[in-house]
């Protein structure tokens, strides 16, 4: 890593103007990324000089706040630059409940906050995207968020773009900070997680600090890393993939797999953490560009509100979906061709190939699901629903809910019947 700051567009091209699935339109925010400076120095610099703001509200990881001095150090750095910290929320409940989003927005509004900062990842990031949307549109009641969802029966008109800049300092590899789409759970009535993608939504600046992330527990770091592997794998498998998307996904995969394995061997390896972060940037380019994901993401979105972390959903579902697709897609040669490409990529990575051989896999026989299974098990992560307390009695409901996800239909074999999803889930009951 450079000892000085690198500050540039997080993506080398402007946002896609394509409107398909969750492709971002040119009216959405294109984030910038900063790395090479300590997060405290970078954040204080950009709050004051880049954005010209002076009243910040911080949403911080509960664990980071309770068990480390990372939040205190950020507050001190901001105050040293004359910035007033007008509010702090320590922790956000998983899967971004609407009631908490509006609670934070109301607090920030009351204190005239002119910048929102997140220190952490996952639900914090999604929640903050919705907080700045709520601030811009004077949303004060959680129930009113339903009107802004991409699932709203009557799309909201006249939506005002956020004007309060959002700065994210992520401590995981889930990558949500790179994409304007946010997920929030209706914890009032349906308990269903919905997507939000409105004009001007998104993070303005992403600050990466690999050393900060040394405090992220290995389980969370590695499982969210598998989430980014899942982004690369499903992008490469997509029937709407392009030469550019394939290039980006392959490059991301070639960073993520070996450097995650190195992190597993040595949690204090700053270089491994940094290059894993660089892999996430590449993985998220395709989601932003509108390359559809598939069944792993569709099922994972519904496992989330049931208490399963996003990264863990990929650990369980991605290998299973790959196996199901190859078994049920024999009439479509593109499915086998695309999986074969990923197999070749993984076998060509020395650290991965060594694992496969030690596990007794043969290059000419092992399918993509087998290879992913070995990688995930080596990282010490869950591979069955039983391990995350999802029982057989929940399978039918989960299968039906998956059909409502926007990426169910973009699986290489479209998931249009609950029986299809159930057959995938039955592969990983445990």
Backbone torsions as a table, in degrees:
resi	resn	phi	psi	omega
1	UNK	NA	146.0	176.8
2	UNK	-71.3	141.3	177.2
3	UNK	-75.4	-11.8	176.5
4	UNK	-111.0	164.4	-172.5
5	UNK	-73.4	135.7	166.7
6	UNK	-103.4	127.5	-175.2
7	UNK	-136.7	108.1	-175.5
8	UNK	-154.7	175.3	177.4
9	UNK	-61.4	139.2	179.5
10	UNK	-69.1	-18.5	179.6
11	UNK	-131.6	144.8	-174.8
12	UNK	-79.6	-12.3	-179.3
13	UNK	-125.4	158.3	177.9
14	UNK	-66.9	160.2	177.4
15	UNK	-55.3	148.1	179.9
16	UNK	-64.3	144.3	173.9
17	UNK	-93.0	-0.7	179.6
18	UNK	-70.7	136.5	176.0
19	UNK	-111.6	97.1	-176.9
20	UNK	-155.6	124.6	-178.5
21	UNK	61.0	-118.0	179.4
22	UNK	-113.0	25.3	177.7
23	UNK	-59.0	139.7	179.4
24	UNK	-81.2	141.5	176.7
25	UNK	-95.5	167.1	-176.6
26	UNK	-65.7	-11.3	179.5
27	UNK	-85.3	-2.6	-179.6
28	UNK	-97.0	162.2	-171.9
29	UNK	-72.7	133.4	171.5
30	UNK	-100.1	109.6	-173.3
31	UNK	-74.5	155.3	170.5
32	UNK	-104.6	157.3	-179.0
33	UNK	-125.5	138.1	178.0
34	UNK	-122.2	132.7	170.9
35	UNK	-152.2	155.7	-178.0
36	UNK	113.4	-20.1	173.0
37	UNK	-108.1	151.9	171.6
38	UNK	-56.5	144.1	-175.5
39	UNK	-56.6	-34.2	-178.7
40	UNK	-65.0	-47.2	-179.3
41	UNK	-66.0	-44.6	-179.1
42	UNK	-63.3	-43.5	-177.1
43	UNK	-65.7	-47.3	-179.7
44	UNK	-61.4	-38.6	179.2
45	UNK	-61.9	-48.7	-172.6
46	UNK	-79.4	-29.7	174.3
47	UNK	-60.0	-45.1	-174.7
48	UNK	-85.5	-44.9	-172.7
49	UNK	-89.7	-44.5	-176.5
50	UNK	-77.6	-45.1	-175.2
51	UNK	-103.0	-16.0	178.5
52	UNK	63.3	39.4	-177.3
53	UNK	-107.9	160.4	-174.7
54	UNK	-141.1	-5.1	-178.6
55	UNK	-130.9	101.1	-173.3
56	UNK	-109.0	148.4	173.3
57	UNK	-116.7	128.9	-176.0
58	UNK	-110.3	130.5	171.7
59	UNK	-109.5	112.9	-172.1
60	UNK	-118.9	151.3	174.2
61	UNK	-55.8	133.2	179.0
62	UNK	-62.5	-44.6	-179.9
63	UNK	-63.6	-46.0	-179.8
64	UNK	-60.4	-38.8	-178.4
65	UNK	-70.0	-40.0	-176.1
66	UNK	-79.1	-37.2	-167.6
67	UNK	-106.2	-6.1	179.7
68	UNK	-137.5	174.2	176.5
69	UNK	-101.5	15.3	-174.6
70	UNK	-62.3	-40.7	178.3
71	UNK	-67.1	-44.1	179.8
72	UNK	-60.1	-39.1	-180.0
73	UNK	-66.3	-37.0	177.4
74	UNK	-66.5	-45.1	179.5
75	UNK	-60.5	-43.8	180.0
76	UNK	-62.3	-41.0	-179.2
77	UNK	-65.3	-39.9	178.5
78	UNK	-66.6	-44.7	-179.6
79	UNK	-63.3	-34.6	179.5
80	UNK	-63.8	-22.1	178.2
81	UNK	-98.1	10.6	178.0
82	UNK	82.9	13.5	-179.8
83	UNK	-89.5	133.3	177.4
84	UNK	-93.0	126.9	175.7
85	UNK	-90.4	103.5	-170.8
86	UNK	-88.7	-9.3	178.7
87	UNK	-171.3	149.7	177.2
88	UNK	-138.3	129.2	172.7
89	UNK	-112.3	119.5	-178.5
90	UNK	-98.3	100.3	177.8
91	UNK	94.0	147.2	173.1
92	UNK	-136.2	139.5	-177.7
93	UNK	-65.2	149.7	-177.2
94	UNK	-56.8	147.4	173.3
95	UNK	66.1	21.9	164.0
96	UNK	55.0	69.0	178.7
97	UNK	-66.2	140.2	-177.4
98	UNK	-59.2	-38.4	-177.6
99	UNK	-61.4	-38.3	-179.0
100	UNK	-75.0	-34.4	176.3
101	UNK	-57.3	-49.4	-177.0
102	UNK	-70.8	-33.3	175.6
103	UNK	-58.9	-46.0	179.4
104	UNK	-67.4	-43.3	179.9
105	UNK	-60.1	-41.9	180.0
106	UNK	-64.3	-39.6	178.0
107	UNK	-65.6	-45.3	-179.2
108	UNK	-63.8	-39.2	179.1
109	UNK	-64.3	-44.0	-178.1
110	UNK	-63.1	-29.0	-178.6
111	UNK	-97.1	7.4	179.8
112	UNK	54.9	41.6	178.3
113	UNK	-63.3	136.2	179.7
114	UNK	-114.1	7.8	176.2
115	UNK	-159.7	138.3	176.9
116	UNK	-112.0	133.1	178.6
117	UNK	-123.9	135.2	171.5
118	UNK	-112.2	139.6	175.4
119	UNK	-123.5	98.4	-172.9
120	UNK	140.5	-158.4	-175.7
121	UNK	-154.7	-171.5	177.0
122	UNK	68.0	-123.3	-176.3
123	UNK	-61.4	-29.2	178.3
124	UNK	-59.2	-43.9	-176.9
125	UNK	-66.0	-50.3	179.1
126	UNK	-61.4	-42.7	-179.3
127	UNK	-60.7	-42.1	-178.2
128	UNK	-66.6	-36.4	175.9
129	UNK	-59.0	-39.0	-179.6
130	UNK	-78.0	-29.1	176.0
131	UNK	-61.8	-47.7	-178.1
132	UNK	-68.9	-29.4	173.9
133	UNK	-66.2	-43.1	179.3
134	UNK	-64.4	-38.9	178.7
135	UNK	-62.5	-42.4	-177.3
136	UNK	-68.3	-28.4	-174.2
137	UNK	-113.7	16.1	176.2
138	UNK	52.1	43.0	177.5
139	UNK	-84.5	117.3	-176.4
140	UNK	-119.0	-6.8	-179.8
141	UNK	-119.8	126.2	-178.2
142	UNK	-53.8	-35.7	-177.8
143	UNK	-62.2	-27.6	-177.1
144	UNK	-71.9	-15.5	177.7
145	UNK	-62.6	-27.2	-178.3
146	UNK	-56.1	-31.9	-178.9
147	UNK	-67.1	-21.8	-174.8
148	UNK	-99.1	-4.7	-178.6
149	UNK	-70.5	151.6	175.1
150	UNK	-69.9	-10.5	177.2
151	UNK	-94.8	0.8	-179.2
152	UNK	-60.4	133.3	-179.0
153	UNK	-64.2	-37.1	175.7
154	UNK	-117.2	105.0	-176.7
155	UNK	-55.5	137.1	179.2
156	UNK	-68.1	135.1	177.0
157	UNK	-108.1	159.4	177.5
158	UNK	68.1	28.4	-179.6
159	UNK	-70.7	129.7	-179.8
160	UNK	-87.9	133.5	178.1
161	UNK	-70.6	146.9	178.0
162	UNK	-59.8	141.2	176.3
163	UNK	-112.6	-15.8	176.5
164	UNK	-84.2	116.4	-177.2
165	UNK	-66.5	145.4	178.7
166	UNK	-113.3	123.0	176.5
167	UNK	-112.8	128.1	179.9
168	UNK	-116.6	133.4	175.3
169	UNK	-116.6	89.6	-172.5
170	UNK	-77.2	149.8	177.4
171	UNK	-124.6	16.1	175.0
172	UNK	-137.5	-175.2	-177.6
173	UNK	-113.7	20.2	-177.0
174	UNK	-68.9	-29.8	171.6
175	UNK	84.3	4.8	-177.2
176	UNK	-60.9	-23.3	-178.7
177	UNK	-68.7	-17.0	-178.1
178	UNK	-86.4	-8.2	-173.1
179	UNK	-127.8	139.9	-175.8
180	UNK	-72.6	-24.2	178.8
181	UNK	-58.7	134.5	176.8
182	UNK	-125.5	149.0	175.9
183	UNK	-114.4	137.8	177.6
184	UNK	-141.5	144.0	-175.9
185	UNK	-101.8	126.7	174.4
186	UNK	-71.5	95.7	-178.5
187	UNK	-92.8	13.2	179.7
188	UNK	-99.3	-44.5	-175.1
189	UNK	-124.9	-64.8	-168.0
190	UNK	-86.8	-22.7	-172.6
191	UNK	62.8	17.8	-178.0
192	UNK	-96.5	136.9	177.9
193	UNK	-86.7	129.7	-177.3
194	UNK	-120.4	155.1	178.6
195	UNK	-94.3	151.6	178.8
196	UNK	-133.7	129.8	179.8
197	UNK	-150.4	88.6	-175.7
198	UNK	-113.4	165.6	179.8
199	UNK	-51.0	126.0	174.4
200	UNK	78.7	3.0	-180.0
201	UNK	-70.1	155.2	171.8
202	UNK	131.1	171.1	-179.8
203	UNK	-85.0	135.9	178.9
204	UNK	-84.4	-36.7	-176.5
205	UNK	-143.7	133.2	175.4
206	UNK	-111.0	125.4	178.4
207	UNK	-109.3	117.1	-179.7
208	UNK	-102.8	131.6	177.8
209	UNK	-142.7	101.3	-175.9
210	UNK	-62.9	-34.9	-179.5
211	UNK	-66.1	-39.0	174.8
212	UNK	-55.3	-37.3	-174.1
213	UNK	-77.6	-5.0	174.9
214	UNK	-61.4	-23.2	179.2
215	UNK	-83.8	-8.1	178.5
216	UNK	-73.3	124.6	-179.1
217	UNK	-54.6	141.6	-174.4
218	UNK	-55.8	-37.8	-176.6
219	UNK	-62.3	-45.7	-177.9
220	UNK	-69.7	-42.4	-180.0
221	UNK	-60.8	-49.7	-175.4
222	UNK	-71.6	-38.1	-179.7
223	UNK	-67.5	-38.9	176.1
224	UNK	-70.2	-27.6	172.9
225	UNK	-63.3	-38.2	175.9
226	UNK	-66.3	-31.7	174.4
227	UNK	-58.0	-42.9	178.8
228	UNK	-70.7	-34.4	172.0
229	UNK	-58.8	-42.0	178.6
230	UNK	-60.3	-40.6	176.0
231	UNK	-58.0	-44.2	-179.0
232	UNK	-67.3	-44.9	-177.0
233	UNK	-64.2	-47.8	-177.7
234	UNK	-71.4	-27.3	174.2
235	UNK	-67.4	-43.7	178.5
236	UNK	-66.0	-29.6	179.7
237	UNK	-84.2	-15.2	-175.2
238	UNK	-61.4	137.6	176.8
239	UNK	-76.0	-5.0	176.3
240	UNK	-107.6	13.9	-179.9
241	UNK	-64.2	155.9	178.4
242	UNK	-122.8	165.3	175.4
243	UNK	-55.4	-38.9	179.3
244	UNK	-67.8	-42.6	-179.7
245	UNK	-66.1	-37.7	176.5
246	UNK	-62.4	-41.8	-179.9
247	UNK	-62.1	-45.9	-179.1
248	UNK	-66.0	-43.5	-178.6
249	UNK	-65.5	-40.5	178.2
250	UNK	-64.1	-44.1	179.5
251	UNK	-62.3	-40.2	177.6
252	UNK	-63.5	-43.2	179.9
253	UNK	-63.1	-39.2	-178.3
254	UNK	-71.3	-19.8	172.3
255	UNK	-86.7	-46.7	-171.8
256	UNK	-65.9	-47.7	-173.4
257	UNK	-61.9	-56.1	-177.6
258	UNK	-66.7	-36.1	-176.3
259	UNK	-77.5	-28.8	172.0
260	UNK	-67.4	-40.2	177.1
261	UNK	-63.0	-37.8	177.2
262	UNK	-66.3	-38.5	178.7
263	UNK	-64.1	-37.9	177.1
264	UNK	-61.0	-36.6	179.4
265	UNK	-74.3	-33.1	-177.3
266	UNK	-146.8	100.7	-176.8
267	UNK	-64.4	-21.0	-177.1
268	UNK	-94.8	12.9	-179.6
269	UNK	-79.1	99.7	-176.8
270	UNK	-64.8	-38.9	179.9
271	UNK	-60.8	-42.3	179.4
272	UNK	-63.1	-40.5	178.9
273	UNK	-65.2	-42.1	-178.6
274	UNK	-63.1	-48.7	-177.1
275	UNK	-70.3	-25.9	171.8
276	UNK	-64.9	-40.6	176.5
277	UNK	-62.0	-38.7	177.9
278	UNK	-65.7	-34.0	176.4
279	UNK	-64.7	-36.8	178.9
280	UNK	-63.3	-41.4	179.4
281	UNK	-56.1	-43.3	179.1
282	UNK	-69.5	-40.9	-179.6
283	UNK	-60.2	-37.9	-175.3
284	UNK	-81.2	-13.9	178.5
285	UNK	-59.0	-37.0	-176.0
286	UNK	-75.7	-35.6	176.1
287	UNK	-63.0	-44.0	-179.9
288	UNK	-64.4	-36.4	-177.8
289	UNK	-76.2	-6.8	176.7
290	UNK	94.3	13.6	174.7
291	UNK	-71.9	119.2	-174.4
292	UNK	-68.2	141.5	170.3
293	UNK	-83.5	-174.4	-175.9
294	UNK	-131.6	-146.1	-170.9
295	UNK	-63.3	-33.4	179.9
296	UNK	-61.8	-45.1	178.5
297	UNK	-69.8	-39.5	-178.7
298	UNK	-62.1	-47.2	178.7
299	UNK	-68.5	-40.5	-178.8
300	UNK	-59.9	-36.3	179.2
301	UNK	-61.6	-28.1	-179.3
302	UNK	-90.9	-26.8	174.2
303	UNK	-68.5	-30.9	-177.9
304	UNK	-53.0	-56.4	-179.6
305	UNK	-64.4	-11.0	176.9
306	UNK	-88.9	5.9	174.1
307	UNK	101.7	12.5	-178.5
308	UNK	-104.1	127.2	-179.8
309	UNK	-61.2	148.5	-177.0
310	UNK	-55.9	-44.6	-179.9
311	UNK	-64.1	-38.5	-179.1
312	UNK	-67.1	-33.7	177.7
313	UNK	-60.7	-37.8	178.4
314	UNK	-69.9	-37.3	177.4
315	UNK	-57.6	-39.1	-176.9
316	UNK	-83.5	-44.7	-167.7
317	UNK	-90.4	-32.4	-173.1
318	UNK	-59.7	-49.6	178.1
319	UNK	-61.3	-38.5	-178.7
320	UNK	-65.8	-43.0	179.4
321	UNK	-64.7	-39.0	177.9
322	UNK	-62.1	-43.3	179.0
323	UNK	-65.3	-42.0	-179.1
324	UNK	-65.3	-42.1	-179.7
325	UNK	-63.4	-42.4	-177.8
326	UNK	-70.2	-32.5	179.7
327	UNK	-73.7	-39.2	-175.1
328	UNK	-97.6	0.5	-177.9
329	UNK	-112.8	29.3	-176.4
330	UNK	-65.3	-20.9	179.3
331	UNK	-83.7	-6.8	-178.9
332	UNK	-117.5	102.0	-176.6
333	UNK	-62.4	-23.3	179.8
334	UNK	-64.1	-33.2	-179.5
335	UNK	-64.0	-48.0	179.0
336	UNK	-65.8	-39.7	-178.7
337	UNK	-62.6	-42.7	-178.3
338	UNK	-69.4	-40.8	177.2
339	UNK	-66.8	-34.8	178.3
340	UNK	-63.4	-37.1	178.0
341	UNK	-61.6	-42.9	-179.3
342	UNK	-67.9	-39.1	176.5
343	UNK	-57.6	-44.0	-179.3
344	UNK	-63.7	-40.8	178.2
345	UNK	-59.9	-48.0	-175.9
346	UNK	-67.8	-40.6	179.0
347	UNK	-67.5	-24.7	-179.0
348	UNK	-81.4	-10.6	176.1
349	UNK	-86.9	113.6	-172.5
350	UNK	-53.4	-43.7	-177.1
351	UNK	-66.2	-35.1	178.3
352	UNK	-73.8	-44.3	-179.2
353	UNK	-59.2	-39.0	177.1
354	UNK	-60.3	-41.1	178.0
355	UNK	-61.9	-45.6	-177.2
356	UNK	-61.0	-43.3	-178.9
357	UNK	-66.3	-40.9	179.0
358	UNK	-63.9	-29.7	178.7
359	UNK	-82.0	-1.6	178.0
360	UNK	84.5	15.3	179.6
361	UNK	-81.2	145.1	176.3
362	UNK	-109.5	133.3	-172.5
363	UNK	-57.9	-35.7	-176.3
364	UNK	-81.6	-10.7	-175.6
365	UNK	-115.6	-35.4	-174.8
366	UNK	-69.7	131.7	178.0
367	UNK	-88.4	175.7	-176.2
368	UNK	-60.4	-40.0	178.3
369	UNK	-59.0	-38.4	178.1
370	UNK	-62.9	-43.6	-178.4
371	UNK	-65.2	-45.1	179.0
372	UNK	-63.4	-37.6	179.3
373	UNK	-60.3	-43.9	-179.7
374	UNK	-64.4	-44.1	179.6
375	UNK	-60.4	-47.5	-176.3
376	UNK	-67.3	-40.7	177.9
377	UNK	-66.0	-37.4	177.3
378	UNK	-63.4	-34.0	176.9
379	UNK	-74.5	-6.6	176.3
380	UNK	78.7	30.0	-173.6
381	UNK	-109.5	159.4	-176.4
382	UNK	-63.5	149.9	178.8
383	UNK	-130.1	0.3	-179.2
384	UNK	-135.5	157.5	176.7
385	UNK	-66.8	-31.8	179.4
386	UNK	-59.5	-36.5	-179.1
387	UNK	-67.1	-18.7	179.2
388	UNK	-114.9	20.8	172.8
389	UNK	63.9	34.8	172.0
390	UNK	-105.3	114.5	-175.4
391	UNK	-93.6	170.2	179.7
392	UNK	-60.2	-29.2	-178.4
393	UNK	-67.5	-12.7	-179.0
394	UNK	-100.7	-4.6	-173.2
395	UNK	-64.4	-46.4	-177.1
396	UNK	-60.3	-45.7	-179.5
397	UNK	-64.4	-42.2	179.9
398	UNK	-63.2	-41.3	-179.8
399	UNK	-62.9	-43.2	-179.2
400	UNK	-66.6	-41.3	-178.3
401	UNK	-67.2	-30.4	-179.4
402	UNK	-61.8	-32.0	-177.5
403	UNK	-63.0	-21.4	179.7
404	UNK	-83.4	-9.2	-177.9
405	UNK	-75.0	142.6	-175.4
406	UNK	-67.1	-18.6	-179.7
407	UNK	-98.5	0.7	176.4
408	UNK	-65.4	-41.5	-177.1
409	UNK	-76.4	-13.7	-179.2
410	UNK	-100.7	6.7	169.6
411	UNK	-59.3	146.6	179.5
412	UNK	-50.8	-31.6	166.5
413	UNK	-112.4	104.5	-174.0
414	UNK	-51.7	133.6	178.2
415	UNK	-91.3	99.9	-175.4
416	UNK	-118.7	-2.9	-177.9
417	UNK	-134.6	135.3	-178.9
418	UNK	-59.4	-27.5	179.5
419	UNK	-63.8	-33.7	177.2
420	UNK	-63.3	-49.0	-178.7
421	UNK	-64.0	-40.6	-180.0
422	UNK	-60.7	-39.0	179.8
423	UNK	-66.7	-30.4	174.8
424	UNK	-70.1	-46.2	-177.9
425	UNK	-62.9	-35.2	-179.7
426	UNK	-65.6	-20.9	178.3
427	UNK	-70.7	-21.0	-173.3
428	UNK	-125.1	23.3	178.4
429	UNK	-61.3	-45.2	177.3
430	UNK	87.3	NA	NA
